[in-house]
Amino acid sequence: MKPQISQRGRMMPASPIRKLAPLADAARKRGTHVYHLNIGQPDLETPAAMRRRLDSAPSVFAYTPSGGTAECVASLQEYYRGHGIVLDPDQIIVTTGGSEAILFAMTACAGEGDEALVVEPFYTNYMAFATMAGLRLVPLRARAEDGFHLPPIGEWSRALSPRTRLVLLCNPSNPTGTVYRREEVETIAAFCREHGLFLVADEVYRELVYDGQTATSALHLPDMDEVAVVVDSLSKRYSACGIRLGCVATRNRAVSDVCLRMAQGRLSPPGLAQLVALGASDLGPDYAPGLVAEYQARRDVLFDGLSQLPGVFLRKPEGAFYFVARVPVEDSEDFAAWLLSDFSFQGATVMVAPAPGFYATPGLGHDEVRIAYVLNRKDLEASVQILAHALPAYRTARALGPIGAPTGATAEAR
Ligand SMILES: Cc1ncc(COP(=O)(O)O)c(C=O)c1O
């Protein structure tokens, strides 16, 4: 008899971001240049101050303490202090990327069959982590017209069930680029306190907020010590996705204890990454403002360019380095595949992430794509030109009629 894969294994979703990769490879083999607007892999250099730390790598790559080295934890403490958040060392558990932090937080805060409320569209990998942790994600819909800000609190109350254990809030948001206002975070924090829920706040894009604004951390709010569980990552703020370092930061002792025990189970976060992370303390005061200015300029190139294209709708993204744009197509998965397989403009095309993969509710996102701006400005300008030519060409290829004519799927999805 053949052994059978587990039920949980069968339910594990494939990454909708990576599934177009073979088409991109084929385009490249044909000699077409592909601009990657589909994935959050920053092109900026990891700061030299961090790379230099590898010069002092030890002669034995040993396990480190499960919750992170004392030096790494202290450097994270210092980082949080710089953001007005005071934490004790045992309130920070160093993890293998923000990804492990999400899994630890979900597993610590909820059990098999429990529910987590999450605003959709959401970071698509939440689905994979929820599947691993045995949780059900209960989506609340945010809308493009509102800049994807939070739905009214009545909708949150209606989504509650006896199995609800936590709210998962990504602020600033991947995929929408929305930065929730302080009042919004306070409203959700009060909702969590009232109903005995954890607020698992994914703040990996904390500093990437534009137009002089800042993001409110769940750890900034009063009366949240038992409730707030922040998941964090060094990937994005230091252009260091490959080192795989993040943390869980919480003042809830039971949660940090459980996370530490899970951390012990997997022995150690990556040692070399913790060494590299120490270099963040050497970055001058200009580092974060410089990073923000660069991404803001990129956001502006894309927002100014794309919002002028007929049939494209987006509100100005406020943070992170993504946004979800409505585009004049009926099937964004087909459009994204067609861009790679059937289209090029001056020898190049773009790869975008179809939005359905960011929704839990079937049928949503078919007229939306997620775009990441992790390319230089010149490449982003070229990408806008490509999309300007691609959209009418696609509509002709699929006999959708001129832009502006309403399409069935668009009307239904709204
Ligand atoms: C919202 C969000 N949370 C967590 C992560 C995971 O980060 P890491 O690379 O640290 O695992 C990502 C990565 O794209 C993300 O966008």
The ligand as a MOL file (V3000), in Angstrom:
LIG
                    3D

  0  0  0     0  0            999 V3000
M  V30 BEGIN CTAB
M  V30 COUNTS 16 16 0 0 0
M  V30 BEGIN ATOM
M  V30 1 C 4.2320 41.2600 5.7780 0
M  V30 2 C 5.3860 40.3270 5.8310 0
M  V30 3 N 5.6160 39.6460 6.9640 0
M  V30 4 C 6.6300 38.7720 7.0520 0
M  V30 5 C 7.4710 38.5560 5.9800 0
M  V30 6 C 8.5610 37.5320 6.1200 0
M  V30 7 O 9.7770 38.1190 6.3180 0
M  V30 8 P 11.1230 37.2680 6.4790 0
M  V30 9 O 11.9050 37.4610 5.2250 0
M  V30 10 O 11.8130 37.9080 7.6330 0
M  V30 11 O 10.7690 35.8730 6.7550 0
M  V30 12 C 7.2680 39.2330 4.7870 0
M  V30 13 C 8.1140 38.9830 3.6090 0
M  V30 14 O 7.8490 39.3890 2.5080 0
M  V30 15 C 6.1940 40.1490 4.7020 0
M  V30 16 O 5.9430 40.8390 3.6040 0
M  V30 END ATOM
M  V30 BEGIN BOND
M  V30 1 1 1 2
M  V30 2 1 2 3
M  V30 3 2 2 15
M  V30 4 2 3 4
M  V30 5 1 4 5
M  V30 6 1 5 6
M  V30 7 2 5 12
M  V30 8 1 6 7
M  V30 9 1 7 8
M  V30 10 2 8 9
M  V30 11 1 8 10
M  V30 12 1 8 11
M  V30 13 1 12 13
M  V30 14 1 12 15
M  V30 15 2 13 14
M  V30 16 1 15 16
M  V30 END BOND
M  V30 END CTAB
M  END
